[in-house]
Amino acid sequence: MIKIDKGYYDNVKKIFDKVKFNHFTGAEINKANFVSSFLDESYNKISLFPQKTSLAYAISYGVEGMHLFGDEALIKIGATLSTVDILENPYLKDEFQALISYGYDEEEEKIIPETGSILAYVIPGQLDDLAPIWMSHENIHALKDTNYEEYKNAFIYGEVIPLFYEMLKAHELKILTRSWFVKRMQFLISSKKEFQKNLSFLQDNQENKEDVLINCSLSGNYLNGFYYALVLYRFYLDEPALILDLIRRVLLHEITTEEMLDIMGIKEESFDNLFTQEFQKLKKIL
């Protein structure tokens, strides 16, 4: 039987309970499992030779990418980046994070929804030519995750729009498409391994099902997000103005990602065949 560190496990459960994060259900497990079936170790054998870039370049083009979603989103992220710290961590590699913060009412024991803010960005000490895409990914989190109704689903739908944006930008900057795809596959393979461990643990521990589903959410959220993002990208190719406007509304807190997927009819239906077709197209860049 696979064992998971109980101290870590209990701490994660406390955070989920405090923030009221939603966790995976059977539907999300199925999608994450489906995406996992497309991932094999061959991607880890591909060598990349990235070009170094500067922080100024990454920030500038990371902000510029937000113009796709309208002037208001562009202005908001520009204002955010002018006031928050950008912290370099030399031990990170390809890991970027926008640190989200919410106030907490100790008496009521609940999050104060209107207090969502960005504490800082954390970035690697060395940046390569994919850094602007990773920065834009975090800019999207900075905009949308300060909406508490959106933030509660951070481990279910939180990566859908950021991953969609990556697909869109990587296709636009054709020279980076292969590098982006390989990097993402390598990251998803790592996620898959942890997710599969948690699935095995779930099968052996039905009495702690909810707790283990939380761990499945932590390890599988990128897998689930990649499924929806690739389907959304296919919809975008047919109706670009509609999709970009819906995303704009999410970034400006008018709707949530879950509501956007509902509007598009993507949330409840299976798009396995469409996902398979689009994934095969992506693979052709290798």
C-alpha positions as CSV (number, residue, x, y, z in Angstrom):
1,M,0.0,0.0,0.0
2,I,1.3,3.5,-0.9
3,K,1.7,5.7,2.2
4,I,1.5,9.5,2.3
5,D,3.1,11.6,5.0
6,K,0.3,12.3,7.5
7,G,1.7,15.6,8.8
8,Y,1.8,17.1,5.3
9,Y,-1.6,15.6,4.6
10,D,-3.2,17.1,7.7
11,N,-1.8,20.5,7.0
12,V,-3.1,20.5,3.4
13,K,-6.6,19.5,4.8
14,K,-6.5,22.4,7.2
15,I,-5.7,24.9,4.4
16,F,-8.5,23.5,2.2
17,D,-11.0,23.7,5.1
18,K,-9.9,27.3,6.0
19,V,-10.1,28.7,2.5
20,K,-13.0,26.5,1.5
21,F,-11.2,25.2,-1.6
22,N,-13.3,22.8,-3.7
23,H,-11.7,19.5,-4.5
24,F,-11.8,16.9,-7.3
25,T,-14.8,14.7,-7.8
26,G,-15.1,11.7,-10.2
27,A,-15.5,14.0,-13.2
28,E,-12.1,15.7,-12.6
29,I,-10.4,12.5,-11.8
30,N,-11.6,11.0,-15.1
31,K,-10.3,14.0,-17.1
32,A,-6.9,14.1,-15.3
33,N,-6.6,10.3,-15.9
34,F,-7.5,10.7,-19.6
35,V,-4.8,13.4,-20.1
36,S,-2.4,11.1,-18.2
37,S,-2.9,8.4,-20.9
38,F,-1.2,10.7,-23.5
39,L,1.9,11.3,-21.5
40,D,5.0,9.0,-21.7
41,E,8.6,9.2,-20.7
42,S,9.7,10.0,-24.3
43,Y,9.1,13.7,-23.7
44,N,11.7,13.6,-20.9
45,K,14.3,12.5,-23.3
46,I,14.0,15.6,-25.6
47,S,16.8,18.1,-25.1
48,L,16.1,21.8,-25.3
49,F,18.6,24.7,-25.7
50,P,16.8,27.8,-24.4
51,Q,18.1,31.3,-24.8
52,K,18.6,33.4,-21.7
53,T,16.6,36.6,-21.3
54,S,16.3,39.5,-18.9
55,L,13.8,40.1,-16.1
56,A,12.8,43.4,-17.8
57,Y,12.0,41.6,-21.0
58,A,10.0,39.0,-19.3
59,I,7.9,41.6,-17.4
60,S,7.4,43.8,-20.4
61,Y,6.2,41.1,-22.7
62,G,4.4,39.3,-20.0
63,V,2.3,42.4,-19.5
64,E,1.9,43.1,-23.2
65,G,0.3,39.7,-23.6
66,M,-2.6,40.9,-21.6
67,H,-3.8,43.2,-24.4
68,L,-5.6,40.2,-25.8
69,F,-8.2,40.6,-23.0
70,G,-8.8,44.4,-23.3
71,D,-7.5,47.6,-22.0
72,E,-8.9,47.3,-18.5
73,A,-7.1,44.0,-17.9
74,L,-3.9,45.5,-19.3
75,I,-4.1,48.5,-17.1
76,K,-4.9,46.5,-14.0
77,I,-2.0,44.1,-14.4
78,G,0.4,47.1,-15.1
79,A,-0.8,48.7,-11.9
80,T,-0.3,45.5,-9.9
81,L,3.3,45.0,-11.2
82,S,4.2,48.6,-10.3
83,T,3.4,48.0,-6.6
84,V,4.3,44.4,-5.8
85,D,7.7,42.9,-5.2
86,I,9.2,40.5,-7.7
87,L,11.4,38.0,-5.7
88,E,14.1,36.0,-7.4
89,N,14.7,32.5,-6.1
90,P,17.9,31.0,-7.5
91,Y,16.8,27.5,-6.6
92,L,13.8,27.5,-8.8
93,K,13.8,26.4,-12.4
94,D,10.9,27.3,-14.7
95,E,8.7,27.9,-11.6
96,F,6.8,31.2,-11.4
97,Q,4.2,32.1,-8.9
98,A,1.9,35.0,-8.1
99,L,1.3,34.8,-4.3
100,I,-2.4,35.4,-3.5
101,S,-3.5,36.6,-0.1
102,Y,-6.9,36.9,1.6
103,G,-7.9,38.4,5.0
104,Y,-9.4,36.0,7.5
105,D,-12.1,36.8,10.1
106,E,-11.0,34.8,13.2
107,E,-14.3,35.3,15.0
108,E,-16.4,34.1,12.1
109,E,-13.7,31.7,11.0
110,K,-14.0,32.5,7.4
111,I,-12.2,34.3,4.5
112,I,-13.1,37.9,3.9
113,P,-13.9,37.7,0.2
114,E,-13.3,41.3,-0.8
115,T,-9.7,41.3,0.5
116,G,-8.1,39.4,-2.3
117,S,-4.6,40.8,-3.2
118,I,-1.2,39.9,-4.6
119,L,1.6,39.7,-2.1
120,A,4.5,39.2,-4.6
121,Y,5.7,37.3,-7.6
122,V,8.3,34.6,-7.1
123,I,10.5,33.8,-10.2
124,P,13.6,31.8,-11.0
125,G,17.0,33.3,-10.7
126,Q,17.7,32.6,-14.4
127,L,15.2,33.3,-17.1
128,D,14.9,31.9,-20.6
129,D,13.0,32.8,-23.8
130,L,9.8,31.2,-22.4
131,A,9.8,33.5,-19.4
132,P,7.3,36.0,-20.9
133,I,4.8,33.2,-21.3
134,W,5.2,32.1,-17.8
135,M,4.9,35.7,-16.5
136,S,1.7,36.1,-18.4
137,H,0.5,32.9,-16.9
138,E,1.0,34.4,-13.4
139,N,-0.5,37.7,-14.5
140,I,-3.7,35.9,-15.3
141,H,-3.7,34.3,-11.8
142,A,-3.0,37.8,-10.3
143,L,-6.1,39.2,-12.1
144,K,-8.6,36.4,-11.7
145,D,-7.7,34.7,-8.4
146,T,-8.3,37.9,-6.3
147,N,-12.0,37.0,-7.0
148,Y,-12.8,34.7,-4.1
149,E,-15.5,32.8,-6.0
150,E,-12.9,32.0,-8.6
151,Y,-10.2,31.3,-6.1
152,K,-12.3,28.6,-4.3
153,N,-11.9,26.5,-7.5
154,A,-8.1,27.1,-7.8
155,F,-7.4,23.3,-7.7
156,I,-10.1,22.4,-10.2
157,Y,-10.4,25.1,-12.9
158,G,-7.6,27.5,-11.8
159,E,-5.1,26.5,-14.6
160,V,-7.6,26.4,-17.5
161,I,-7.2,30.0,-18.7
162,P,-3.4,30.3,-18.0
163,L,-2.8,27.1,-19.9
164,F,-5.1,28.3,-22.7
165,Y,-3.1,31.5,-22.9
166,E,0.1,29.5,-23.2
167,M,-1.2,27.5,-26.1
168,L,-2.4,30.7,-27.8
169,K,0.9,32.5,-27.3
170,A,3.1,29.5,-28.2
171,H,1.3,29.1,-31.5
172,E,1.6,32.9,-32.1
173,L,5.4,32.8,-31.4
174,K,6.0,29.8,-33.6
175,I,9.7,29.6,-32.8
176,L,8.8,28.8,-29.2
177,T,6.0,26.3,-29.9
178,R,8.2,23.2,-29.6
179,S,10.0,24.4,-26.5
180,W,6.8,25.3,-24.8
181,F,5.2,21.9,-25.7
182,V,8.1,19.9,-24.4
183,K,8.3,21.9,-21.2
184,R,4.6,21.5,-20.5
185,M,4.7,17.7,-21.3
186,Q,7.6,17.3,-18.9
187,F,5.8,19.1,-16.2
188,L,2.6,17.1,-16.8
189,I,4.5,13.8,-16.6
190,S,5.7,14.8,-13.2
191,S,2.1,15.7,-12.2
192,K,0.9,12.4,-13.6
193,K,3.3,10.4,-11.5
194,E,2.1,12.1,-8.3
195,F,-1.5,11.9,-9.4
196,Q,-1.3,8.1,-10.1
197,K,0.2,7.6,-6.6
198,N,-2.8,9.4,-5.1
199,L,-5.3,7.4,-7.2
200,S,-3.7,4.2,-5.9
201,F,-3.9,5.5,-2.4
202,L,-7.6,6.4,-3.0
203,Q,-8.5,2.9,-4.1
204,D,-7.0,1.5,-0.8
205,N,-8.4,4.1,1.5
206,Q,-12.1,4.6,0.8
207,E,-12.8,5.6,4.4
208,N,-10.7,8.7,3.9
209,K,-12.0,9.4,0.4
210,E,-12.5,13.2,0.8
211,D,-9.1,13.7,2.2
212,V,-7.4,11.8,-0.6
213,L,-9.5,13.6,-3.2
214,I,-7.8,16.8,-1.9
215,N,-4.4,15.3,-2.7
216,C,-5.7,14.3,-6.1
217,S,-6.6,17.9,-6.7
218,L,-3.2,19.1,-5.7
219,S,-1.4,16.7,-8.1
220,G,-4.0,16.6,-10.9
221,N,-5.1,20.2,-11.3
222,Y,-2.8,20.9,-14.2
223,L,-3.9,17.7,-15.9
224,N,-7.5,18.6,-15.5
225,G,-6.7,22.2,-16.6
226,F,-4.9,21.0,-19.7
227,Y,-7.9,19.0,-20.8
228,Y,-10.2,22.0,-20.6
229,A,-7.6,24.4,-22.0
230,L,-7.0,22.4,-25.2
231,V,-10.8,22.0,-25.7
232,L,-11.2,25.8,-25.1
233,Y,-8.4,26.5,-27.6
234,R,-10.2,24.5,-30.3
235,F,-13.4,26.5,-29.6
236,Y,-11.3,29.7,-29.8
237,L,-10.2,28.8,-33.4
238,D,-13.8,28.9,-34.4
239,E,-15.0,31.9,-32.3
240,P,-12.0,33.9,-31.1
241,A,-13.9,37.1,-30.2
242,L,-16.4,35.2,-28.1
243,I,-13.7,33.2,-26.2
244,L,-11.5,36.2,-25.5
245,D,-14.5,38.2,-24.3
246,L,-15.5,35.5,-21.9
247,I,-11.9,35.3,-20.5
248,R,-11.9,39.1,-20.2
249,R,-15.0,38.8,-18.0
250,V,-13.3,36.2,-15.8
251,L,-10.2,38.4,-15.4
252,L,-12.4,41.4,-14.4
253,H,-14.4,39.3,-11.9
254,E,-17.7,39.4,-13.8
255,I,-17.9,35.6,-14.0
256,T,-15.8,32.6,-12.9
257,T,-14.0,30.1,-15.1
258,E,-16.5,27.5,-14.0
259,E,-19.3,29.8,-15.3
260,M,-17.4,30.4,-18.5
261,L,-17.2,26.6,-19.1
262,D,-20.9,26.3,-18.4
263,I,-21.7,29.1,-20.9
264,M,-19.6,27.3,-23.5
265,G,-21.2,23.9,-22.8
266,I,-17.8,22.5,-22.0
267,K,-18.1,21.7,-18.4
268,E,-20.5,18.8,-18.3
269,E,-19.9,17.1,-21.7
270,S,-17.1,14.8,-22.8
271,F,-14.8,16.1,-25.4
272,D,-12.3,13.2,-25.4
273,N,-12.4,12.8,-29.2
274,L,-11.8,16.5,-29.7
275,F,-9.0,16.5,-27.2
276,T,-7.4,13.5,-28.9
277,Q,-7.5,15.2,-32.3
278,E,-6.0,18.5,-31.0
279,F,-3.3,16.7,-29.0
280,Q,-2.2,14.8,-32.1
281,K,-1.9,18.1,-34.0
282,L,0.3,19.5,-31.2
283,K,2.6,16.4,-31.3
284,K,3.4,17.2,-35.0
285,I,5.7,20.0,-33.9
286,L,8.2,17.5,-32.5
